[in-house]
Amino acid sequence: MPQRVLVIGAGFAGLAAATSLADKGYDVTILEKNNMPGGRARVFRADGFTFDMGPSWYWMPDVFENYFARFGKKPSDYYNLVRLDPSYTVVFSADEAIDLPAGQENLEKLFEQIEPGSALRLREFLKQASYKYDVGMNKFVWKPSRSITEFLSLKLLYDVTRLDVFQSFASHARKFFKNSRLLEIIEFPVLFLGATPGNTPAMYSLMNYAEMAMGTWYPMGGMHEIVKAMVSLAEEKGVKILLNQTVQEIGVTQGRAHRVVTDQGIFETDVVVAGADYNHVETNLVDAAYRNYDDRYWQTRVMAPSSLLFYLGVNKRVPRLQHHNLFFDEDFSLHAQEIYETPRWPTKPLFYASAPSKTDPSVAPEGCENLFLLIPVAPDLTDDEATRERYFNLIMDRLEAYVGEDVRSYVVYKRSYAHKDFKSDYNAFRGNAYGLANTLKQTALLKPSLKNKKVNNLFYTGQLTVPGPGVPPSLISGLVVADEVEKDFFN
């Protein structure tokens, strides 16, 4: 009989870990708290609209291709991927917006128009970013980060010296560009990493390479199509996915996890992989004696942002909006400061508006628009309905000024989502949306360990451990932990 593995959570990391372990021949069951798999990438439908609840950017297509290729599959076996052009629009005011075209050649032409001489500098910037992407995504993120010896090869040390680990992203970008508009475009991808550009390592220009050179994509039907594909593949490999299973306890005896108790029953196991919120698992599911980290440790972690989200069904088409729209019509530095340095509800927030119905008619009734609005905000803020409504009207004023017509009167469906929902649905530590910040002091060996140090068969995966937050890193996290489970426990 195959060895039994219980995976807690059916998010990207949990599904990846479960599928990989099942493919290796183990008996794998996923216990999922919610009524559908996907974690933050769940979906809901209302009044003819289909809303992706979380991730909306499909970057790093090579990671998805490599994931499915491990199991002899391709993304195209499951969903139809289209490249967006423009990749996205940056709105600087009601009268000024820049469409970022697909393809590096077109981007160079755009940059040159805005700042003469910047086309060649963009080429060099992306050349360096390409190297960082290759090293970062093909080497570093696959390290389980359990021992410093993983990083001691001379080649890897040479790579580190070229990654600009100790230079800030802000200073690196300013070596190439002077124009304030171009700098905001270049710095946009790091807004969600957990620090201001001035405090983010320059190695994260790899995000610019992913965005500008590899492109922005969309799976027709929505981002949940990726989840459906992963579920289909997992079940093909024999993974059992049990929904509506709220885990209450991980039973440990003599340093070994032997069972998981949910509100629906008791499950015996040989190994546990926790894809649920790391802090929640440590604080609520195992005895204090078996925790890797105490409360003081967690309170000193630097978190990436949370989010205030609005899902809107609009019974008319909305002009000027593209699929992805970044409203940078307020002070970038002030908003970043109010997320990371002096956490508070933002004074004049930047925000993001996604209109997937511009690309995909299946997500809204004919003649209607599906809108997803997101404000990045500091974690652990007091979240109430009055605050949500105030920010809804604040950003809708600006959106309507940009599109040049009333939108609110045509909203036929509206739902908000913020800190208390992240806590309720995902047990998210401090109501976070994106996990730990990608700061130098929270990288690789300095992230929470993927294995419990006191329970020899309890592992962790997901955005609070290596390699970090985001959909591609979460996929990789699941694969990395599956390899570590096999190496440590089954070999």
N, C-alpha and C positions, 0 to 999 in steps of 0.2 A: 504494500500500500504506500502511495507517495506520501512524503512528509507534508504536514498541513501548515498553511500560512494564512493568517487573518490580516487583511489590510483594512485599516480604519479610514474611510473617506474615499469617495469616487470622483475626486477632482482629477486634473491632468496627471499629477504626480502619482496618485494612488492607482489610477488606471494603468499608467505606464509600468509601475512596479509590479502590479498584479499580472499583467499580460506577459512581461518578461519572465517572471517566475513560473507562470503556467507553461510557457514555452520551454522552460528548462525541465519540466516534468513534475512540478509540484502541485499539490491540491490546494487551490487558492480560492478564498471567499472574501469578497469585499462587503463590509458593513457600512452602509451609507445612512446618515442621519435624515436627509431630506427625501422627498418623494420622487426625485429623479437624480440621475448621475450628472456630473459636470462641475460640482462645486460652484465657484464664482461664475462659471460659464454656463449656468443654467439658462433656461428659456421659459418665457410664459406667453400666453396668447390671450388677447382680450379684444372684443368688438371687431374682430377681423384683422387685428394687428398682431404681428409676431415680434416680440422684443427679446433680443439677447440681453441678459442681465448684467454682464460684466465685460470681459475682453471684447474689443471691437477692432483692434489693429492686428492684421496678419502680416507680421514681419518674419524674417529669417526662414524663408520657405525651405531652405536646405535642411533645417532641423526636422521639419515634418517629413520631408522626403526620406531622410536617413532613418527616422523612427519607423515608418512603415516598411522600408526596405529591409530592416532587421528581420521582418516576419514574411518576407517575400511578397510584399504588397506595395502599392503606390497610392498617394492621396487621390489620384484620379479614379481609383477603384471605388471610391466612396463619395467624392464630392467634386464639383466643377469649380475650379479656381480661376478667377479673372484678375488681371492686373489693372489697378485703378490709374486713370490718367485724366485729370491731374491726380497726383498722389494725395494731395490735400490742399486746402486754401488757408492762408494766414490772413486774418482780418485785423488791420491796424486802426481803422476808423470806419465810420459809416460810408466814407467816400474812398477808402483806400484798402485794397486787398491784393494779395499776390497768390496766384495759382502756381504750385510747385509741380512742374511737368514730370512725367515719367521718363527715365533715361538720363544718363549722365551728360550726354552731349547737349541735350535740351536744357539741363540745369546749368551747365557752363554758360550757355548763351544768356540765360536769365540773369545769372550772377554778373556777367560782364556788362549787361545793360544797367544794372543797379550800381555797380562799382567797377569802373574800368580797371582792367588788370586782374580782376578777381577770378576769371575763368581758369587761368593757369594755376593760381593759388588753390582753388577748389580741387583741381586735379591732383595737386601734391598733397593736400589735406586728406583726400580720399585714398590716395596711394598709401599714406601712413596708416590711415584707419583700416585699410584692407589687411595690412600686416597684423594689426591689433586684433582684428576680427578672427583671422586665421589662428593666431596663437590663443586668443581668449576662448573662442568657441570650439576649437578643435583640440585644445590641450588642457587649459586650466579648468574649464568647467567640468571636465570628466574626472578630475581628481577628487577622491572621496574626502580629502583633507583630514585624514586621521593621524598623520605623522608628518613631521617636517622632512623626513627622508624622501617623500614624494616629490619634493621641489628642489632637490639638491643636485640634479644633473647639470653639467656645465652648459649644455644647450639650453635648458630651461632658464638658468641664471642669465645667460646671454639674452634670451628673449625678454626677460623681465626688464633688463636695462633699456630695451627699445620700446617698452610699453608706456613710458611716461607716467609711471605709477605715482611718482612723487611730485609731479607738476599738476597744477589745477587745470580743469577743463577751461575755465574762463581765460586764463593767461595763454593757454595753448591756442585757443580759437583766435585770440587777438594778435597772434603772430601772423595770421593769414588774412584776416578781414578787419576792416575799420568801420564800415557802414553799420549803423545800429540795427537796421532791418535785417541785414544778413546775419548779424550776430544773434539776434533773437531766433531766427530760423535755425541756425546751427545749434543753439543752446536748448532748443525746445525738447529734444528727446531725453535730456537728463533731468527734466523737471520732476519726473516721477521716481527718480532713483533714490531720493532720500536726503538730498543736501542741495545747497545752492551751487551753481556752476563754479563759484570760487572755492568751494570745499569738496568738489567732486574730482577724483583723479582723471587726468587727461586720457587715460587708456579707454575711457568710455566713449571716445570718438568712434569706437567700433559700432556704436548705435547709429551714428551718421552713415557709416558704410552700409549697414543693414537697411536703413531707410532709403538712402539716395541711390545706391548702386544696385542693391538687390530688389528694391521695389516694395510698394505697398499693394497688398493683394486682398481679395475678398472671396470666401467660399459661398457660392450662391445658395441661398436658403438661410444664411447666417452663420455666425461663429459656432453655434451649437452643432452644426453639421460635423465639426471636428470631433466633438464629444460622441456623437452618434457613430462615427467611424471607429473611434477607439473602443466604444462599447461592443460594437459588432465584432471587431477583431478579438477583443478579450474573451467574449463568449465563444467565439470560434475555437479559441485555445483552451476552453474549458473552465474559464473563470465564472464563478457564481456571484451574482450581484444581488444583495438583499437590501431593499430600500426601507425607509422608515424605521431604522434601527439606531436609536440613540444609545451610544455607548455610555455606560455608567461606571464601569470599573475594569481595570486590567489586573487580573489576579496574579500575584507573584508569590512563589514559594522557593526559598533557598536560592535566590538570585535568578530565578527563571520564570518568565511569563508563561503560564500554562492554560489560561482561559481568559475570555473576554465576555463580560456581562453587559447585555443591553436591556432595554425596557421590554424586549420581545423574547429574550431567552438567554441561555448560556452556551457559549461556543468554546469547545476545547481546541487547543492549538499547539504547534511546536515552535512557531515564530510569529511575532506581531510586528507589522510595519504600520506605523502611525502616520497617516497622511492628513490627519486632522491638525488643527492649530497646535503647534508645539507647546506653547505655554499652557494651553488648556489641558493637554495630555499630562504634562508634568504636575500641574496644580490640582487637577480634579480627578484624574483617572488612575494614578498610582500613589501609593503611600509616600509621605514626605521623605522617608528614608531612602527611597529609590530615585529621587529626583537628580538630574544632572546639574540643575541650576536653581538657586534659591530666589526668593522674591526680589532681593536687592539687585541681583544680576539682571533680572528682567526689567526692573524699573530704570536701569541705566542703559538699556538698549536704545539706539536711535532708530526710530521707525520711519519708513516711507509714508507717504500721505495716506489719509483716508479720502473718502469722496462723498460729495452730495450729488445724488443722481436724480434725474427726472426722465420718466418714460412718457412720451406724449403721442397720442394719436390725433392727427389734424385732418379735418375733412375737406381739405383743399391742398393743392400743390403750393409749395413755398419757393419763391424765386430766389436766385443768386446763390443759394446753398449748394455745395458740392457734397459728396459722400462724407468726407471728413473736413471739418472746419475748426480752426483754432482762433479763438477771439483773443488777440493780443492787443486789445484796444485800451488797456490800462497798464500800469507800471509793473513790469515783470519782476523787478528786484523787490518791490514792496510785497507783492504776493508771496514770493519765495521766502522772504524774511518771516512773514506771518504764518507760514507753514512750518519752517525749520528752526528758526532762531528765537522768535518770540511767539509761540503757538497761540493762536486765537482765531476766531472767525474772521475771515479776511475783510479788509476795508473796501477794496475795489478789486475783486478777483478776476483773474483770467478764467476763461472757461472753454470747454470743447463741445461742439455740436456735431453729432453724427446723423446723417439722413440716409440710411441704407436703402430706402425706397428709391433714391436717385439711381441706384444700380440694379436693384432687385425688386421687381414688382410683386413678388410673392409675399413680402413682409407687410403690405398695407393694402386695403381695398382700393379698387380702381379710382383714380382721381384724388387719392389721399396721400398724406405724408407720414412717415414713421420717424419721429425725432427722439434722439437719446442725448441728453444734456448732462455734462459732468463738470463739477467744480472740484479741483483738488483742494483738500483742506487738511489741517493738522489733525492727527489722531487724538482720541480721548477728549473731545469737546462735548459740552452739554448740548444735546440734540433734542429739539422740540419742534412741534408743528409750526409754531409761529415763526421760528427762525428759518425753517425750510421755505415757508411761503414768502418771507421777505426776500430771500435770495432768488427764489423763482421769479418774482417780479423784477428784481434788479437786473438779472441777465436777460429776461424777456424784453425789457425796455431796449437793451442794446441790440439784441437780435432783430427786433422789429425795426429799429432805426437803420440797421444794415440792409434788411431785405426790402424796406420801404413800404411795408404795409402791415396791417393788423394780423396777428397770428393767434393771440390768446382767445379771441372770440370764437375761433374755429376749432379749439381743442375739444374733442369729444371723449378722449380718454386721458387720464393723468394719474401717475403714481410716482411717489418720491421714495428715496432709499438712502439711508445714511448710517451713522455710527451704530445706533441701537439695532438696526437691521443686520449689519455685519456681525454684531455680537450674538444676536438671536439665531441667525441662520448658520453661522460658521464658527461660533465661539471665538471670534476674532479678537486677539489680544489688543486691548485699547481701541477696539473698533477699527483696526487697520484694514485697508483695502489691498495694499501691495506688499506687505511683509516688512522685512528689515531693510533699512537704508543701505545702499551700496557704498559705504564709506571705507576708507583704508583700514580702519580699526575693526571693521566687520566684514572682512574678506577672507575666504579660504579657511585656514586654520582658526581664524578668529570668529567664525560663525558658530552657532550652536551645533554640536556634534551630531552626525547622522546616526550614531549608535549610543544607546544608554550605557553608561560606564559601570553601572551597578546591577543591571539586568542583562544577562548575556545574550538574550534572544529578542530584545526590543530595539527596533530601529525607527528612525524618523525620516520622513521625506516631505518635500514641499517648499513653500516660499520662505520659511523661517530657518531653513538649514541650507546646505550647499546644493547647487551653486548660487541660488538666490531667487528673487521674484521675477514674474513674467511667465507667459505661456511656454516659450521654448525652454527656459531654464527649468521649469517645473517638469516638463517631459524628460529632460536629461536627468533631473534629480531622481525620478522614479527608476530610470534605467541604472543609474549609478548604485542606488541602494539595493536593487535586485542583485547586482553583481556582488556586492558586499555581503549580502545574506548568504548567497551560495558559497562564497569563499570562506566565510567565518563559520557557517553552521552546517552546511550540507556536504562539503568536501571531506 
